[in-house]
Amino acid sequence: MVIAAIAIPNLLNALNRGRQKRSMADLRTIGTAVEQYQVDFNFYPKVASGDVSTLATYIEPTYLKKIPTQDGWNNPFQWEGDTANGLDYTIASYGKDDASGPTTWAPGNRTTNFNDDIVFSDGMFVQWPEGLQQ
């Protein structure tokens, strides 16, 4: 019984850590495809904010065979872009709780909670998990 009390929380933590890593890999994949689009057209996709599935017509199949639409917790990835000029973009996973954090993120923000957003913007992570997670 004591072993189960120790093992189960560690197992749940490892599962959530894996979900974070998968979400980060998918965000990087989407971001790389968006960056390739920008190289070809000189602007990022001019798509209204919302679910990343709206990017499909711009990204599939030229830059990605199939765009990942859900994070490791099966919540939709979110897209925010400049619809007028295509100058910038942000792609985010809202984390385990699927609740949006702040609408602006400062580059270099490391998080320690599975509920924190994971944010990829303009070619780099601006908020990501690091260290022991809760």
C-alpha positions in Angstrom: 0.0 0.0 0.0 2.8 2.4 0.9 4.6 1.7 -2.4 1.4 2.5 -4.4 1.0 5.8 -2.4 4.5 6.8 -3.7 4.3 5.3 -7.2 1.0 6.6 -8.4 1.8 10.4 -8.0 5.2 9.8 -9.7 3.4 8.0 -12.5 0.9 10.8 -13.0 3.7 13.4 -12.9 5.6 11.4 -15.6 2.4 11.1 -17.8 1.8 14.9 -17.6 5.5 15.6 -18.3 5.2 13.5 -21.4 2.1 15.4 -22.5 4.0 18.7 -22.0 6.9 17.4 -24.2 4.5 16.3 -26.9 2.7 19.6 -26.8 6.1 21.5 -27.1 7.1 19.3 -30.0 3.8 19.9 -31.9 4.0 23.6 -31.2 7.6 23.7 -32.6 6.4 21.7 -35.7 3.5 24.1 -36.4 5.8 27.1 -35.8 8.4 25.7 -38.2 5.7 25.3 -40.9 4.5 28.8 -40.3 8.0 30.1 -40.6 8.5 28.2 -43.9 5.2 29.8 -45.2 6.6 33.2 -44.2 9.8 32.6 -46.2 7.8 31.8 -49.3 5.3 34.6 -49.0 7.1 37.3 -47.0 4.3 37.3 -44.4 2.7 34.9 -41.9 -0.7 33.4 -42.6 -3.3 36.1 -42.2 -5.7 34.0 -40.2 -8.1 35.2 -37.5 -7.4 34.1 -33.9 -8.9 30.8 -32.8 -8.2 27.1 -33.1 -5.1 26.2 -35.2 -7.2 24.1 -37.5 -7.9 27.4 -39.3 -4.3 27.3 -40.6 -4.9 24.0 -42.5 -5.6 25.7 -45.8 -2.4 27.6 -45.6 -0.1 24.9 -44.2 -1.4 21.6 -45.5 0.0 19.7 -47.4 2.8 21.9 -48.6 4.5 22.6 -45.2 2.9 19.8 -43.0 1.1 16.7 -44.2 -1.4 17.1 -41.3 -1.4 20.0 -38.8 -1.5 18.8 -35.1 -4.7 20.4 -33.7 -4.6 19.2 -30.1 -2.1 19.3 -27.3 -1.1 16.4 -25.1 -4.2 16.8 -22.9 -6.5 16.7 -26.0 -7.2 20.4 -25.8 -7.1 22.5 -29.0 -4.0 24.5 -29.8 -4.7 28.2 -30.1 -3.6 30.6 -32.8 -3.3 34.4 -32.6 -2.1 36.2 -35.7 -1.9 39.6 -37.4 -4.7 39.4 -39.9 -4.0 42.8 -41.4 -0.3 42.5 -42.2 0.9 39.0 -41.3 3.8 40.4 -39.2 3.6 38.1 -36.2 1.8 35.1 -34.6 1.4 33.2 -31.4 0.6 29.5 -31.0 -0.3 28.2 -27.5 -1.3 25.2 -25.5 -3.4 26.3 -22.5 -2.0 23.4 -20.5 -3.7 20.7 -18.5 -6.6 22.9 -17.3 -7.2 24.4 -20.8 -7.6 27.9 -19.2 -5.9 30.8 -20.9 -3.2 32.6 -19.0 -2.1 36.2 -19.8 -2.6 37.5 -23.3 1.0 38.8 -23.4 4.0 36.7 -22.5 7.5 38.0 -21.9 10.3 36.0 -23.6 12.1 33.7 -21.3 9.2 32.9 -19.0 9.8 29.4 -17.5 6.9 27.7 -15.8 6.6 25.0 -13.1 2.9 24.0 -13.3 1.1 21.7 -15.6 -1.7 24.2 -15.9 0.5 27.0 -17.2 0.3 27.9 -20.9 3.1 26.8 -23.3 3.6 29.5 -25.9 5.5 29.6 -29.2 5.6 33.0 -30.9 7.5 34.4 -33.9 9.9 31.4 -34.2 10.7 30.7 -30.5 9.2 29.6 -27.2 8.3 32.6 -25.0 6.8 30.5 -22.2 7.7 26.9 -21.5 7.9 24.3 -18.7 11.2 23.9 -17.0 12.3 22.1 -13.8 10.1 20.2 -11.4 6.4 20.5 -12.4 3.4 20.4 -10.1 
